[in-house]
Amino acid sequence: MTQQQQDTMITWIGLCAGEIWRYLDSHAGSASLKDLYSGISAPEDTILMAAGWLGREGFILIDGNLPNPQIKLNPKPPSRVS
């Protein structure tokens, strides 16, 4: 994979993470993974990578196991100090 391809992939994952955030915010902060698959126009693997990134950063909570865990906005997300 070239650097340009890697940068493009990271950008798409970041954009998808924003879509996940907006989707959850507009659905009372919670949705199943299957709901995200049907509600966000992105490939399933991109949704999984974006959800994993949001979870690792502490912005969402993932409750349950595949194939259909519940994804929730973290009510106490980490504070970011710049």
C-alpha positions in Angstrom: 0.0 0.0 0.0 1.4 3.4 -1.0 1.4 6.3 1.4 -1.3 8.0 -0.6 -3.5 5.0 -0.4 -2.9 4.8 3.4 -3.8 8.4 3.8 -6.9 8.0 1.8 -8.0 5.0 3.9 -7.4 6.9 7.1 -9.5 9.8 5.8 -12.4 7.5 4.9 -12.3 5.9 8.3 -12.3 9.3 10.0 -15.3 10.5 7.8 -17.1 7.3 8.6 -16.4 7.8 12.4 -18.1 11.2 12.1 -21.1 9.5 10.4 -21.3 7.0 13.2 -21.2 9.8 15.8 -24.0 11.7 14.0 -26.1 8.6 13.5 -25.9 7.7 17.2 -26.5 11.2 18.3 -29.7 11.3 16.2 -30.9 7.9 17.5 -30.8 8.6 21.3 -27.1 7.7 21.5 -27.5 4.0 20.8 -27.9 1.6 17.8 -27.1 -1.9 16.9 -24.2 -2.7 14.5 -26.8 -3.9 12.0 -28.6 -0.5 12.3 -25.3 1.3 11.5 -24.7 -1.0 8.5 -28.2 0.0 7.1 -28.1 3.6 8.2 -24.7 4.7 7.0 -23.6 4.5 3.4 -20.2 3.0 3.8 -18.8 -0.5 3.4 -19.2 -2.7 6.5 -15.4 -3.1 6.9 -15.0 0.7 7.0 -17.8 1.0 9.6 -16.1 -1.7 11.7 -12.7 0.1 11.5 -14.3 3.5 12.3 -16.3 2.0 15.3 -13.1 0.3 16.5 -11.2 3.7 16.4 -14.0 5.5 18.2 -14.1 2.7 20.8 -10.3 2.7 21.3 -10.4 6.5 21.8 -13.2 6.2 24.3 -15.9 8.0 22.4 -18.3 5.0 22.1 -19.0 2.0 24.1 -19.5 -1.4 22.5 -21.8 -3.8 24.4 -22.0 -7.4 23.3 -20.3 -9.5 20.6 -20.4 -9.9 16.9 -22.5 -10.2 14.8 -24.7 -7.5 16.4 -23.3 -5.6 19.4 -25.0 -2.5 20.7 -23.0 0.7 20.0 -23.5 3.6 22.4 -22.1 7.1 22.7 -20.0 7.3 25.8 -21.8 9.6 28.3 -18.4 10.5 29.7 -16.1 10.8 26.7 -12.4 11.6 27.3 -11.6 15.2 27.6 -9.2 16.5 25.0 -6.7 19.2 26.2 -4.6 20.8 23.5 
